[in-house]
Amino acid sequence: MTRAAHHLDDIAGPGSNPVTKDDDMTADTPIPFRRLLIVEARKLVDTRSGTIISLIMVGLVVASVVARGAVAGPKLQTLVGTAGIALGTLLPVLGILTVTGEWAHRTALTTFVLEPRRHRVLAAKCLPPLLAAVALSLFAMLVAVPATAVVAGVRNMPATWEVRPLGLLGWTGGNVLVAAAGLALGALLLNAPAAIVINFSTPVLWAVVGRLGSVGATLAEWLDLNTTAAPLTSGDMTWSEGARLAASVAFWIVLPMAAGLVRVLRKEAT
């Protein structure tokens, strides 16, 4: 079966007409958004890249929590926050690959023939990585609880179970933001290698910009998403810090996603 045929089966359902799934549907019946969402969610686990990245993130979350517990001791909040290193690194990559996959595998033409309203396809692509960011954050919290207990038992010392609910909520929100930034960058460029290189090089570039005098420091203070999201993940955000976070979100997520939507709507599918 060809790749296009597989894609038709994904959206319409195996054994069904390529355009319609139910006998009472016609060629003019729009594909339900729920079906588009299910198809895109499946791609996170049944494609090679999605499966590998998901498994690596799960493995790194467990490894980082256990390793930090062995070094820092049984502190629940600390162990949960450590998992953010792996998630903050790979969640943007997952978002980039999700958005650019149609163009890399040359299945965009098939997808947009089945669903000409491209904005619905893009919306269906964006939701699963954001939900995955929430799910992986919850998974890290679940891993940190037994890890804290085990470390306390092995090291024969009392565990610190106190957590800051706002801090955990903000930490989860920070993971969602980095995933959204990857989605926006992927939608803007529609080129996975270029977007991944920019994503990994951005922290280094902002470190350089921050040392270019007062202007560079101000730019980094307002536009570096890693810097502006730090108060959110700690749960101690003030109004001025919230304004900086809003500016960096607009710069890295809102504007690129808006431009990416325009590009997806206009780009010729081949």
N, C-alpha and C positions, 0 to 999 in steps of 0.2 A: 504494500500500500504506500502511496506517495505521501510526502509530508503534508501537502495540501489536503489530501483525503483524511489524514489523521486529524488535521485541524478542523475539518468539517464535522467529523465525528465528535470532537470535543465540544463544539458549540451546539450542534443539533442533536447529538446523542447517537450512540452506536446503533446500527440497524435501522436508522430512520432516514427519511428523506433529507438530502443535504441542506435544505433551507428550512423545513418545518419538522417539528418533532411530533406533534399531535395531529390526528386526522382532521380535526376541525380548524386547524390553522391554515392560513393562506400565505402566499409569498409576500403579501403586503403586511402581514402581522409582524409587529416589532418583536425582536428577541427580548424577553424579560431581563431586566437588569440583574435579577438574582442569578440567572443562568450565566451571564457574563462574569459575574463575581465568582461563581463556583469554578468556572473554567480558569480564571486567573489565579485563584487560590490554589488549585491543583498544580499549577506550574511551579509553585514554590517548592513542591516536594517530588514531582514526577519528572522534572528536568534535571539533567546532570549537574549543571551549575548551581541550581537552587538547592538540590539535595546536598551537594558537597559543602556549600557555604552554611547551610542550616546545621549540618552535623558538626562542622568546625566550630560554629558559635556555641553549640551545646557543650562540646568537649572543652572549649576554652573557658566557658563559664564555670564548669565544675572544677577544672584544673586551677583557675585563678582563685576561686573561693577557698579551695583546700590549701593551696600554697600560702595564701595570705593568712589563713588561720594558723598555719604552722609557725609563721613569723610574728604576726601581730597579736596572736592570742584569740581567745573566744569572745570576740566583740561582734555582735550580730550586724549592727549598722555598718561597721567597717567592712565586713565580709561582703555584704550586699553591694556596697559601693564599688568594691574591687571588680565585680563582674562587669561594671560599666566600661572598663578598658576594652574588653573584647567586643562588647556590643557596639560601643561608639566607633570602633574601627570597621566592623564588617556590616553593620546594618545599612550604612550608605551604599556599600557595594551591592547588597541585595536589592536595594531600591533602584540603583542604576541598571542592573541586569534585567530587572523586571520590566522597566520601561523600554529599554533598547532591544529587548529580545526579538520583537516582531521584525525589526529592521535588519538585525544581524542574521536571522534565519530566513529572511525573505518570505515571511508569511503575512506581511502587512496587507498585501493585495487581497488574499483570501479573507482575512478578518474584516476588512473594510467593505468587501462585497457583501458579506453576510450581515454586517452592521455598519451602514454608511454613516451613522451619527458617531463620528470619531470621538467626540467629547465623552460619550458614554463608555467607550472602550478604555479611554485614558483614566476615567474615574474608577472603573472596575480594576484596572491595574494598580492604582495607587492604594486602595483600601487594604488588600492583603498584607503588604509589607508593614503598614502602620499597625495593623492588628498583630502581626508577628512581633513587632517591637514591644507591644504590651504583654503578649504571651511570654516572650523570653525574659522580660523584666520580672514577671510573676514567678517564672521558673527559677530565676536567680535567687529570689527571696526564699522559695521552697528549699533550694539546695543549701542556702546559708543557715537555715535553722538546724538541721541535723549536723552540719559541719561544725557549728558552734558548740553543740552538745558533745560531739566526739572529741574536739580539741580540748574542751574543758575537762573531759574524763581522762584523756591521755596525759595532759600536762598537770592534772590534779590541781586545778585552780578554778575559782568561781567564774562563771560565764556572765557576760554583760548582755542582758537581753533588751535593754532599753533601746527603743527606736523612736525616731521622730516621724510621725505619720506624714506631715507636710514634706519632710525631706524625702521619704520614699515616693510620695506622689510626684514631687518635683523631679526626682531622679528618673522615674518612669516617663514623665513628660519630656525630659531631656533626650531620652532614647528615641522617643517618637519624633522629636525635632530633627535629630541627625538622620533618621530614616527618610523623613520628608525632604531634607536637603538633598539626599542622594536621588530621590525621585525627581525633584525639580531640576537638578543638574543633568540627569539622564534625559529628561524631556526636552531640555534646551538644546543639548548637543546631539542626541540620538546616535551617539557613538560611544560604546562602552569603554574601550581603552582610553580615549581622551578624557572622559568623565572620571574614570578611576584614577588616572594620573593626577588630574586637578584636585580630586578629593584628598589624595594622600599628600600632595605637596602644599596644600593650603596652610596647615599649621606652621610649616617652616617659613612660608612666605609672610604670614602674619607676624611671626617672631622677628623677622627682618624688618618689616614695616614698623613694628612697635619701637624699634631702635633708631628710627630716622627722625629724631627730634620730636618736638611737641606735636606737630601735625600728624606724624606717623603714629605716635602714641594715642592721639585722640581718635584716629581712624580705627586703630585696633580695639580701642575701648568701646567703640560703638558698633563696629561691623564684624568683629571676630566672633562667630557664633559660639565657639568653645569657651571664650572668655565671658561673654554675656550670659551664657546659660549656667555658669558656675553657681551664682546665687540661687537659681531655680533648683538645682540639684541639692543644694545644702538646706533649702527651706527657709532662707533668711533674706528673701528678696524685698527690697524697698521700692518705692515708686520710681526713683531715678534709675535704679537697676532694671526695673520693668520696662522703662522707656528705651534703654539701650538694647534690651532683648528684643523688643518690638522692632527696633530699627534693623537689627541684624537678621531677624526673621523675614522682614520685608525684602532685605537685600539678597538673602541666600535662598529663600523659599518662594515668597509671593511673586516677586518680579520674574525670576527664572521660570517658574511654573506657568505664569501668564504668557510669557514669550514662547515657552515650549508648547503650550496649547495652540497658539496661533500657528506655530511651525507644523505641528502634527496635523492641524486642520488643512493646511495648504500644501504640505509636502506630497509629491507624487508617489504613490505606492507602486513599487516594482517588485 
